Amino acid sequence: MGRRWSHGSSFTQVRWATLLAASLACAACSGGNELVGDGTGVGSAPCDGFCYDTPTALSVEEIQRLIAQAVQEARAQGMPATIAVADRAGNVLAVYRMAGAPATVRIGSPDVNGRVDGGLEGISLVPSELSAIAKAITAAFLSSEGNAFSTRTASQIVQANFNPGEGNQPGGPLFGVQFSQLPCSDLSTRFVTGAGPSPGPHRSPLGLAADPGGLPLFKNGTVVGGIGVEADGRYTLDPSLLDHDRDVDELIATAGTFGFAAPVDRRADRITVDGKTLRFSDVGFGDLASTPAAAPAFSSLTAEVGALVPVRGYTQDPPTIVAGTAFGQNASGFAPAPLTDPQFAAEDAFFLVDAAGNNRYPARDSTVGDLSADEVRSVMLSALRVANRARAQIRRPLGSSARVTISVVDTRGDILGIVRSRDAPVFGTDVSLQKARNAVLFSSSDAGAILRALPPAGYLMPDQATPAELRRVDIGRYVSDLQSFLGRPTALDDGAIAFTDRAVGNLARPFFPDGIQGTPHGPLSKPAGEWSPFSDGLQLDLVYNAVIRHVAFVAGLPVDDVPQNCSGIEPLEDGLGVANAAPQLRNGIQIFPGSVPLYRGGTLVGAIGISGDGVDQDDMIGFLGAHEAGGAIGNAPPAIRSDQVEVDGVRLRYVQCPQAPFLDTDEQEVCNGL
């Protein structure tokens, strides 16, 4: 296991050539935003991560135009809608509800036919504004200058099979990502009454949405936000890719994006995963019933048409339209590492910052003595160097380096440091932390005790206008189920297995092995007949009470908002107090790949989580980042890794590294033998 590459600044060697190329590409980004045939602007020529160096944001006038275009299409479709616009940091810039639009939405998968009556399935007291906001934030958070993803893209990549509707295929590559960016996350920032847009990443009221009707917004070639539409009263997903839908929410959102649409070369349908093309939208501008360029002025929309509405916890009251923040600048919460930190600056790193530009999560010592600040810096820098050399999977142009967020935590789940690549998608910020905390929790000797001590999930009855409890789910049941499934009665109680997010994900699928119909479900999942993307098992049950509490708060019920901790929230009927909150579960867990636990010798000391440009890349960046960090910190001893655990002849996985993963070498099998 000799030295695999120089620890010198791999990014610096190509930085000036890349900057020059980017400056030439962005020469087209300096123009206006005249409309062209596909609804993009002349200024929406594709960029590769450098165009937002020039501050670019949505103005009040542009948001008014977006809303007016969407309203015109909604009227032409005869479907009054609620329309939300968010910036790339997740600030909600406007929410407009047309007269007659549904006041609430019903959450539910269209293919479960009533057989799933738990989780969020059938919940119908959710204000429609929350659906629209979640869609807008999802489209903004999933997109970057290298990719444009929509909520339809999200639908494709979170279901039990990839592609949805294709039997005996593994789960979606981002299986479980819908339960990130949660309203209870301790990482996500929150709207402050009386203040304007603030640094993100902001929370999403329902996590990430998989319901078509959320599209990213581009201006001058860079992502400036997202638009979300709710008109049909259903918060759902598309269970099959075998047809093309004329979804009214997607039609209205498409009209809204006219002039701000994603560059064609960056859209999901130009990107493949496992040889399968992703889906961006089932409709185009030619499918619209209106002409967006002819939309009336926003000022002409009377009260009979609709009005801006306040949303508790997200906008001002009385409501108004506010301009967005410019991503990559301090106001957005994402900014480049300063030259006073030359090691990170040389790798083109970005930090999460406050409005004054102060790094929110610099490398620091663990308060429980697990890791030193120097060790944390070493691991983050090592992972960032791997990312800068790695070939991105879900980014254009081809040959781009992976753009990811890197989070390091100690054994309590406390954040010891967060760093980002340039133009990494925003959703990966919260997800990378979920992944790191998940790995450290499941690899610890007190995971079982922590999970058993949590209050039960108090499922609500479906299709009720007021909350009424259906049944409760004991979280401790998942521990005993896992122990029985693995044939290890002390699993999660002895710290004898080093779990990665990939390994936990193996156990959290409705089929084991993943995707193979007719096989048993994983012990952390609901059975196949009871599973849905809105009721997936432990992942949702851990945060269910918190999500319901937030929905109740926004809906105006007499409850306080959820705290910035997703764990330990008691059921609604018990008053939603907090009992035995677990620090490792402060923003929930994630169940798709991209984390490894960190060890000093045979002792667990923390974990690193990665999220951004492909799940195999995430695995590799974390695994090699830990291996190449130097010093006493590294990966788990091979003998205790989860891939040594076998169930009925099937091994759990640990990490999976991609083929030909680097841009500067044709080296293969880079993780083998480490």
MINU-213385 format. One record per residue (C-alpha): chain; y, x, z; residue in one letter. Coordinates in steps of 0.5 Angstrom, whole numbers. Example, Ala and Ser with C-alpha at 12.3 -4.5 7.8 and 13.67 -1.06 7.14 Angstrom:
<rs>
> c,c2,c1,c3,r
> A,-9,25,16,a;
> A,-2,27,14,s;
</rs>
This chain:
<rs>
> c,c2,c1,c3,r
> A,0,0,0,m;
> A,5,5,-2,g;
> A,12,4,-3,r;
> A,13,-1,-8,r;
> A,20,0,-10,w;
> A,27,4,-8,s;
> A,30,0,-2,h;
> A,37,2,-6,g;
> A,41,-4,-8,s;
> A,37,-7,-14,s;
> A,43,-12,-15,f;
> A,48,-6,-16,t;
> A,45,-3,-21,q;
> A,45,-9,-26,v;
> A,51,-12,-23,r;
> A,57,-10,-27,w;
> A,53,-11,-33,a;
> A,51,-18,-31,t;
> A,59,-20,-29,l;
> A,61,-18,-36,l;
> A,56,-22,-39,a;
> A,58,-28,-34,a;
> A,65,-27,-36,s;
> A,64,-27,-43,l;
> A,60,-34,-42,a;
> A,65,-37,-37,c;
> A,71,-35,-43,a;
> A,69,-42,-45,a;
> A,70,-45,-38,c;
> A,77,-44,-38,s;
> A,79,-50,-42,g;
> A,80,-57,-41,g;
> A,75,-62,-40,n;
> A,76,-66,-47,e;
> A,70,-71,-48,l;
> A,65,-69,-53,v;
> A,59,-73,-56,g;
> A,54,-72,-50,d;
> A,59,-74,-45,g;
> A,60,-67,-43,t;
> A,67,-63,-43,g;
> A,69,-57,-47,v;
> A,69,-53,-41,g;
> A,62,-55,-39,s;
> A,59,-49,-43,a;
> A,53,-47,-39,p;
> A,54,-42,-34,c;
> A,50,-37,-30,d;
> A,52,-37,-23,g;
> A,59,-34,-23,f;
> A,64,-39,-26,c;
> A,65,-42,-19,y;
> A,68,-35,-17,d;
> A,74,-39,-20,t;
> A,76,-45,-15,p;
> A,73,-51,-19,t;
> A,73,-58,-15,a;
> A,74,-66,-17,l;
> A,81,-68,-16,s;
> A,83,-75,-14,v;
> A,84,-77,-21,e;
> A,78,-75,-24,e;
> A,74,-79,-18,i;
> A,78,-85,-20,q;
> A,76,-84,-27,r;
> A,68,-83,-25,l;
> A,68,-90,-21,i;
> A,72,-94,-27,a;
> A,67,-91,-32,q;
> A,61,-93,-27,a;
> A,64,-100,-26,v;
> A,66,-102,-33,q;
> A,58,-101,-34,e;
> A,56,-105,-28,a;
> A,60,-110,-31,r;
> A,57,-110,-38,a;
> A,50,-110,-35,q;
> A,52,-116,-30,g;
> A,50,-112,-24,m;
> A,55,-111,-19,p;
> A,54,-104,-16,a;
> A,56,-99,-10,t;
> A,58,-92,-12,i;
> A,59,-86,-8,a;
> A,61,-79,-10,v;
> A,60,-73,-6,a;
> A,62,-66,-7,d;
> A,57,-60,-8,r;
> A,58,-59,0,a;
> A,56,-66,1,g;
> A,63,-69,3,n;
> A,63,-76,1,v;
> A,69,-77,-3,l;
> A,69,-84,-4,a;
> A,65,-90,-4,v;
> A,66,-96,-8,y;
> A,63,-103,-7,r;
> A,64,-108,-13,m;
> A,64,-116,-11,a;
> A,57,-118,-11,g;
> A,53,-112,-10,a;
> A,47,-112,-5,p;
> A,50,-111,2,a;
> A,43,-107,4,t;
> A,37,-104,0,v;
> A,30,-105,2,r;
> A,26,-98,2,i;
> A,19,-98,-1,g;
> A,14,-95,-6,s;
> A,13,-100,-12,p;
> A,6,-98,-13,d;
> A,3,-99,-6,v;
> A,3,-107,-6,n;
> A,4,-108,1,g;
> A,-2,-104,3,r;
> A,3,-99,7,v;
> A,6,-103,12,d;
> A,9,-97,16,g;
> A,14,-91,16,g;
> A,20,-93,12,l;
> A,16,-98,8,e;
> A,19,-104,7,g;
> A,25,-103,12,i;
> A,31,-107,9,s;
> A,37,-107,14,l;
> A,39,-100,11,v;
> A,47,-101,8,p;
> A,47,-100,1,s;
> A,52,-95,2,e;
> A,47,-90,5,l;
> A,43,-91,-1,s;
> A,49,-89,-6,a;
> A,51,-83,-2,i;
> A,44,-80,-1,a;
> A,43,-80,-9,k;
> A,50,-77,-10,a;
> A,48,-72,-5,i;
> A,41,-71,-7,t;
> A,44,-69,-14,a;
> A,49,-65,-12,a;
> A,45,-61,-7,f;
> A,39,-60,-12,l;
> A,43,-57,-18,s;
> A,47,-51,-19,s;
> A,50,-47,-25,e;
> A,43,-45,-27,g;
> A,39,-52,-27,n;
> A,41,-59,-27,a;
> A,37,-64,-23,f;
> A,37,-71,-21,s;
> A,34,-76,-17,t;
> A,29,-78,-22,r;
> A,27,-70,-22,t;
> A,26,-71,-15,a;
> A,22,-77,-16,s;
> A,17,-73,-20,q;
> A,16,-67,-15,i;
> A,15,-70,-9,v;
> A,9,-75,-10,q;
> A,2,-74,-9,a;
> A,0,-72,-16,n;
> A,4,-68,-20,f;
> A,6,-71,-25,n;
> A,6,-78,-22,p;
> A,0,-82,-25,g;
> A,-4,-76,-27,e;
> A,-10,-77,-22,g;
> A,-14,-70,-19,n;
> A,-7,-66,-20,q;
> A,-4,-63,-14,p;
> A,2,-66,-10,g;
> A,9,-65,-13,g;
> A,12,-58,-12,p;
> A,17,-60,-7,l;
> A,12,-65,-4,f;
> A,16,-67,3,g;
> A,23,-65,1,v;
> A,25,-72,1,q;
> A,25,-71,9,f;
> A,30,-65,9,s;
> A,38,-65,10,q;
> A,37,-71,15,l;
> A,42,-74,19,p;
> A,40,-71,25,c;
> A,39,-64,23,s;
> A,43,-59,27,d;
> A,44,-54,21,l;
> A,48,-60,17,s;
> A,55,-61,19,t;
> A,58,-68,20,r;
> A,65,-72,18,f;
> A,70,-71,23,v;
> A,75,-78,24,t;
> A,82,-76,22,g;
> A,80,-70,18,a;
> A,79,-68,11,g;
> A,73,-65,7,p;
> A,70,-60,11,s;
> A,65,-54,10,p;
> A,58,-56,9,g;
> A,52,-57,8,p;
> A,53,-64,10,h;
> A,48,-68,12,r;
> A,45,-74,8,s;
> A,44,-81,11,p;
> A,37,-82,8,l;
> A,35,-75,7,g;
> A,34,-73,-1,l;
> A,33,-79,-5,a;
> A,28,-80,-10,a;
> A,31,-87,-13,d;
> A,34,-86,-20,p;
> A,41,-87,-20,g;
> A,44,-80,-17,g;
> A,46,-75,-23,l;
> A,50,-68,-22,p;
> A,57,-67,-24,l;
> A,59,-61,-28,f;
> A,66,-59,-29,k;
> A,68,-52,-33,n;
> A,61,-51,-33,g;
> A,60,-51,-25,t;
> A,57,-56,-21,v;
> A,62,-60,-17,v;
> A,58,-66,-14,g;
> A,54,-72,-15,g;
> A,55,-79,-17,i;
> A,50,-84,-14,g;
> A,49,-92,-15,v;
> A,46,-97,-12,e;
> A,46,-104,-16,a;
> A,38,-107,-15,d;
> A,38,-107,-8,g;
> A,31,-102,-8,r;
> A,31,-95,-5,y;
> A,25,-93,-9,t;
> A,22,-88,-14,l;
> A,18,-88,-21,d;
> A,11,-88,-20,p;
> A,9,-86,-27,s;
> A,12,-81,-32,l;
> A,8,-85,-38,l;
> A,14,-89,-40,d;
> A,21,-89,-40,h;
> A,25,-94,-36,d;
> A,32,-97,-37,r;
> A,34,-97,-30,d;
> A,40,-100,-28,v;
> A,42,-95,-23,d;
> A,41,-90,-28,e;
> A,45,-93,-33,l;
> A,51,-94,-29,i;
> A,51,-87,-26,a;
> A,50,-84,-33,t;
> A,57,-88,-35,a;
> A,60,-85,-29,g;
> A,58,-78,-31,t;
> A,62,-78,-38,f;
> A,66,-72,-38,g;
> A,63,-69,-33,f;
> A,55,-69,-35,a;
> A,51,-63,-34,a;
> A,50,-58,-40,p;
> A,44,-60,-44,v;
> A,41,-53,-43,d;
> A,41,-54,-36,r;
> A,38,-60,-35,r;
> A,31,-61,-32,a;
> A,28,-63,-38,d;
> A,29,-56,-41,r;
> A,25,-53,-35,i;
> A,18,-53,-34,t;
> A,14,-52,-28,v;
> A,6,-51,-28,d;
> A,7,-52,-36,g;
> A,10,-59,-35,k;
> A,17,-61,-37,t;
> A,21,-64,-31,l;
> A,25,-70,-32,r;
> A,32,-71,-32,f;
> A,34,-78,-34,s;
> A,31,-84,-38,d;
> A,37,-86,-41,v;
> A,43,-83,-45,g;
> A,50,-85,-47,f;
> A,47,-88,-53,g;
> A,44,-93,-48,d;
> A,50,-96,-45,l;
> A,53,-103,-46,a;
> A,60,-100,-45,s;
> A,64,-94,-48,t;
> A,66,-90,-42,p;
> A,72,-87,-46,a;
> A,75,-94,-46,a;
> A,74,-95,-39,a;
> A,80,-99,-36,p;
> A,84,-95,-31,a;
> A,82,-95,-23,f;
> A,89,-98,-21,s;
> A,87,-104,-26,s;
> A,81,-106,-22,l;
> A,83,-112,-17,t;
> A,80,-114,-11,a;
> A,76,-119,-15,e;
> A,72,-113,-18,v;
> A,71,-109,-12,g;
> A,74,-104,-7,a;
> A,73,-98,-3,l;
> A,69,-99,3,v;
> A,69,-94,9,p;
> A,62,-92,12,v;
> A,61,-90,19,r;
> A,60,-83,20,g;
> A,62,-81,13,y;
> A,69,-83,11,t;
> A,75,-85,14,q;
> A,77,-92,16,d;
> A,81,-95,12,p;
> A,78,-92,6,p;
> A,81,-87,1,t;
> A,79,-82,-4,i;
> A,79,-75,-3,v;
> A,79,-69,-7,a;
> A,73,-65,-7,g;
> A,72,-58,-4,t;
> A,71,-52,-9,a;
> A,64,-49,-8,f;
> A,64,-41,-6,g;
> A,71,-42,-3,q;
> A,71,-42,5,n;
> A,73,-49,5,a;
> A,66,-51,2,s;
> A,62,-47,7,g;
> A,59,-42,2,f;
> A,63,-36,1,a;
> A,61,-29,-1,p;
> A,59,-23,4,a;
> A,66,-19,5,p;
> A,67,-12,3,l;
> A,67,-11,11,t;
> A,59,-12,10,d;
> A,58,-7,5,p;
> A,50,-8,5,q;
> A,50,-15,4,f;
> A,56,-15,-1,a;
> A,52,-10,-5,a;
> A,47,-15,-6,e;
> A,52,-20,-8,d;
> A,50,-24,-2,a;
> A,53,-31,1,f;
> A,54,-33,8,f;
> A,55,-40,11,l;
> A,62,-40,14,v;
> A,67,-44,17,d;
> A,74,-46,14,a;
> A,77,-39,16,a;
> A,71,-36,13,g;
> A,67,-33,19,n;
> A,60,-33,18,n;
> A,57,-38,22,r;
> A,50,-35,22,y;
> A,50,-27,23,p;
> A,44,-23,25,a;
> A,44,-23,32,r;
> A,39,-21,38,d;
> A,34,-27,40,s;
> A,36,-29,47,t;
> A,28,-29,49,v;
> A,28,-22,47,g;
> A,23,-23,40,d;
> A,28,-20,35,l;
> A,34,-15,35,s;
> A,40,-16,31,a;
> A,38,-10,27,d;
> A,31,-12,26,e;
> A,34,-19,23,v;
> A,39,-16,18,r;
> A,33,-11,16,s;
> A,28,-17,14,v;
> A,34,-21,11,m;
> A,36,-15,7,l;
> A,29,-14,5,s;
> A,28,-21,3,a;
> A,34,-21,-1,l;
> A,33,-15,-5,r;
> A,26,-18,-7,v;
> A,30,-24,-9,a;
> A,35,-20,-14,n;
> A,29,-17,-17,r;
> A,25,-24,-18,a;
> A,24,-28,-24,r;
> A,27,-35,-22,a;
> A,22,-41,-24,q;
> A,27,-47,-24,i;
> A,33,-44,-27,r;
> A,36,-43,-34,r;
> A,38,-38,-38,p;
> A,31,-35,-38,l;
> A,30,-28,-34,g;
> A,35,-30,-29,s;
> A,34,-28,-22,s;
> A,31,-32,-16,a;
> A,37,-35,-12,r;
> A,35,-37,-5,v;
> A,37,-38,2,t;
> A,34,-34,7,i;
> A,33,-36,14,s;
> A,30,-32,20,v;
> A,28,-35,27,v;
> A,25,-33,34,d;
> A,20,-36,37,t;
> A,24,-42,40,r;
> A,26,-44,33,g;
> A,33,-41,34,d;
> A,37,-39,28,i;
> A,38,-31,28,l;
> A,41,-31,21,g;
> A,42,-34,15,i;
> A,44,-31,8,v;
> A,44,-34,1,r;
> A,43,-31,-6,s;
> A,49,-33,-11,r;
> A,49,-40,-14,d;
> A,42,-42,-10,a;
> A,42,-49,-9,p;
> A,45,-52,-3,v;
> A,38,-56,-1,f;
> A,35,-50,0,g;
> A,39,-48,6,t;
> A,37,-54,11,d;
> A,30,-53,8,v;
> A,29,-46,9,s;
> A,30,-47,16,l;
> A,25,-52,16,q;
> A,20,-48,13,k;
> A,22,-42,18,a;
> A,21,-46,24,r;
> A,15,-50,22,n;
> A,11,-43,21,a;
> A,13,-41,28,v;
> A,12,-47,31,l;
> A,5,-48,28,f;
> A,3,-40,29,s;
> A,5,-41,37,s;
> A,0,-42,43,s;
> A,4,-48,45,d;
> A,5,-52,39,a;
> A,0,-57,41,g;
> A,3,-58,48,a;
> A,10,-59,44,i;
> A,7,-64,40,l;
> A,4,-68,45,r;
> A,10,-68,49,a;
> A,14,-72,44,l;
> A,15,-79,44,p;
> A,12,-84,39,p;
> A,14,-86,33,a;
> A,16,-93,34,g;
> A,15,-96,27,y;
> A,19,-102,25,l;
> A,17,-109,22,m;
> A,18,-109,14,p;
> A,23,-114,11,d;
> A,26,-116,18,q;
> A,34,-117,18,a;
> A,34,-115,25,t;
> A,30,-109,28,p;
> A,23,-111,31,a;
> A,18,-106,33,e;
> A,11,-106,29,l;
> A,7,-101,32,r;
> A,7,-94,35,r;
> A,4,-88,33,v;
> A,2,-82,38,d;
> A,5,-75,36,i;
> A,-1,-72,40,g;
> A,-6,-75,35,r;
> A,-4,-71,30,y;
> A,-6,-65,34,v;
> A,-13,-67,36,s;
> A,-14,-69,29,d;
> A,-13,-62,26,l;
> A,-17,-59,32,q;
> A,-23,-64,29,s;
> A,-22,-62,22,f;
> A,-22,-55,23,l;
> A,-27,-55,28,g;
> A,-23,-51,33,r;
> A,-22,-55,39,p;
> A,-16,-50,41,t;
> A,-13,-50,35,a;
> A,-5,-50,36,l;
> A,-6,-49,43,d;
> A,-8,-41,43,d;
> A,-4,-38,38,g;
> A,-10,-35,34,a;
> A,-8,-38,27,i;
> A,-2,-35,23,a;
> A,0,-41,19,f;
> A,5,-41,13,t;
> A,8,-47,10,d;
> A,3,-47,5,r;
> A,-2,-47,10,a;
> A,1,-53,14,v;
> A,2,-56,7,g;
> A,-5,-56,6,n;
> A,-7,-60,12,l;
> A,-1,-65,10,a;
> A,-3,-68,4,r;
> A,-7,-75,3,p;
> A,-13,-71,0,f;
> A,-16,-64,2,f;
> A,-17,-60,-3,p;
> A,-10,-62,-5,d;
> A,-10,-68,-11,g;
> A,-17,-69,-11,i;
> A,-19,-76,-11,q;
> A,-24,-79,-6,g;
> A,-24,-73,-1,t;
> A,-21,-73,6,p;
> A,-14,-73,8,h;
> A,-11,-67,11,g;
> A,-10,-68,19,p;
> A,-3,-68,19,l;
> A,-3,-74,13,s;
> A,-4,-81,13,k;
> A,-10,-83,9,p;
> A,-10,-84,2,a;
> A,-10,-92,2,g;
> A,-4,-91,7,e;
> A,0,-86,5,w;
> A,7,-86,1,s;
> A,13,-82,0,p;
> A,16,-86,5,f;
> A,10,-86,10,s;
> A,7,-79,9,d;
> A,4,-77,16,g;
> A,7,-72,22,l;
> A,13,-70,18,q;
> A,16,-77,18,l;
> A,13,-79,25,d;
> A,17,-73,28,l;
> A,24,-75,26,v;
> A,22,-83,24,y;
> A,26,-85,31,n;
> A,32,-81,29,a;
> A,33,-83,22,v;
> A,32,-91,24,i;
> A,37,-89,30,r;
> A,42,-87,25,h;
> A,41,-92,20,v;
> A,42,-97,26,a;
> A,49,-93,28,f;
> A,52,-94,21,v;
> A,50,-101,20,a;
> A,54,-103,26,g;
> A,49,-104,31,l;
> A,51,-102,39,p;
> A,48,-95,39,v;
> A,51,-88,39,d;
> A,49,-84,33,d;
> A,43,-79,33,v;
> A,45,-72,36,p;
> A,44,-66,32,q;
> A,37,-65,34,n;
> A,31,-69,30,c;
> A,26,-69,36,s;
> A,25,-72,42,g;
> A,28,-79,40,i;
> A,25,-85,43,e;
> A,24,-91,39,p;
> A,29,-96,38,l;
> A,26,-101,43,e;
> A,27,-96,49,d;
> A,34,-95,47,g;
> A,33,-89,43,l;
> A,34,-84,49,g;
> A,32,-76,48,v;
> A,25,-74,51,a;
> A,22,-67,51,n;
> A,26,-65,45,a;
> A,23,-59,42,a;
> A,28,-53,39,p;
> A,23,-52,34,q;
> A,24,-59,31,l;
> A,31,-59,31,r;
> A,32,-61,23,n;
> A,25,-63,22,g;
> A,19,-59,19,i;
> A,17,-58,11,q;
> A,11,-58,8,i;
> A,11,-54,2,f;
> A,11,-47,1,p;
> A,16,-42,3,g;
> A,15,-39,10,s;
> A,11,-33,14,v;
> A,11,-32,21,p;
> A,13,-25,23,l;
> A,9,-21,28,y;
> A,10,-14,32,r;
> A,3,-12,32,g;
> A,-1,-18,34,g;
> A,5,-21,37,t;
> A,9,-27,34,l;
> A,16,-26,34,v;
> A,19,-31,29,g;
> A,19,-33,22,a;
> A,22,-33,16,i;
> A,24,-39,11,g;
> A,25,-38,4,i;
> A,28,-44,-1,s;
> A,31,-44,-8,g;
> A,28,-42,-15,d;
> A,20,-44,-15,g;
> A,15,-45,-9,v;
> A,11,-39,-11,d;
> A,17,-34,-11,q;
> A,19,-37,-4,d;
> A,12,-35,-2,d;
> A,13,-28,-5,m;
> A,20,-27,-3,i;
> A,18,-28,5,g;
> A,12,-25,5,f;
> A,14,-18,1,l;
> A,21,-19,5,g;
> A,17,-18,11,a;
> A,13,-13,9,h;
> A,18,-8,6,e;
> A,23,-9,12,a;
> A,21,-3,15,g;
> A,20,-2,23,g;
> A,15,-5,27,a;
> A,16,-12,24,i;
> A,12,-15,19,g;
> A,7,-20,17,n;
> A,1,-23,21,a;
> A,-5,-19,22,p;
> A,-10,-21,16,p;
> A,-15,-23,21,a;
> A,-11,-28,24,i;
> A,-8,-31,17,r;
> A,-9,-38,16,s;
> A,-13,-36,9,d;
> A,-19,-34,14,q;
> A,-20,-41,16,v;
> A,-25,-45,12,e;
> A,-26,-53,12,v;
> A,-33,-55,8,d;
> A,-33,-49,4,g;
> A,-25,-49,2,v;
> A,-20,-44,5,r;
> A,-13,-46,7,l;
> A,-8,-42,4,r;
> A,-3,-37,6,y;
> A,1,-35,1,v;
> A,1,-35,-7,q;
> A,5,-30,-11,c;
> A,7,-31,-18,p;
> A,4,-27,-24,q;
> A,9,-22,-27,a;
> A,14,-24,-22,p;
> A,19,-18,-23,f;
> A,25,-17,-28,l;
> A,25,-10,-28,d;
> A,17,-9,-28,t;
> A,11,-12,-31,d;
> A,7,-11,-24,e;
> A,2,-16,-23,q;
> A,-1,-18,-16,e;
> A,4,-16,-12,v;
> A,2,-19,-6,c;
> A,-6,-17,-6,n;
> A,-8,-12,-1,g;
> A,-2,-13,4,l;
</rs>
